[in-house]
């Protein structure tokens, strides 16, 4: 009997946020998308800021870690 196994497990990339006020929607990154500054700004950042405004109004501080795409803006 021959049993095949995948070398690598399937994976997905998700962006999410949380605060004392609640949690944000999950934003799934397209499969095989190259995450660079352009993709981050045009696809993820706008959604994340919209989630902030929906949950917190206009009174919030948006914080990110030191990932290269976060430092590009």
C-alpha positions in Angstrom: 0.0 0.0 0.0 1.3 3.4 -1.0 0.4 6.4 1.1 1.2 10.0 -0.1 1.8 12.9 2.2 2.2 16.5 1.3 5.6 17.9 2.1 4.2 21.2 3.5 0.8 21.7 5.2 -1.6 24.1 3.5 -1.5 27.6 5.0 -3.3 30.9 5.0 -2.3 34.4 6.0 -4.7 36.5 8.1 -4.6 40.0 9.4 -6.6 40.8 12.6 -6.7 43.3 15.4 -8.0 43.5 19.0 -8.4 46.2 21.6 -10.1 46.7 24.9 -13.1 47.9 22.9 -13.5 44.8 20.8 -12.1 42.8 17.9 -11.7 43.6 14.2 -12.8 41.5 11.3 -10.4 38.9 9.9 -8.8 39.9 6.6 -7.5 37.0 4.5 -4.5 37.6 2.3 -4.9 36.2 -1.2 -3.1 33.0 -1.8 0.5 33.5 -3.2 0.2 37.3 -2.8 3.5 39.1 -2.4 3.1 41.1 0.7 5.0 44.3 0.0 4.4 47.9 0.9 2.1 48.4 -2.1 -0.1 45.4 -1.3 -0.2 46.3 2.4 -1.2 50.0 1.8 -3.8 49.3 -0.9 -5.3 46.1 0.4 -4.9 45.7 4.1 -4.2 49.0 5.7 -7.4 50.6 4.4 -9.5 47.8 5.8 -7.7 47.9 9.2 -8.2 51.7 9.5 -11.9 51.3 8.5 -12.3 48.7 11.2 -10.7 51.1 13.7 -13.1 53.8 12.8 -16.1 51.6 12.9 -15.2 50.3 16.4 -13.6 53.4 17.9 -14.7 56.4 15.9 -12.0 58.8 14.9 -10.3 58.8 18.3 -7.7 56.0 18.1 -4.0 55.3 17.8 -3.0 52.8 15.2 0.1 50.8 16.2 2.0 48.2 14.2 5.1 46.1 14.8 8.4 46.5 13.0 7.6 44.4 9.9 9.2 45.9 6.8 5.9 46.5 5.1 4.7 48.5 8.2 7.8 50.7 8.1 7.3 51.5 4.4 4.6 54.1 5.2 
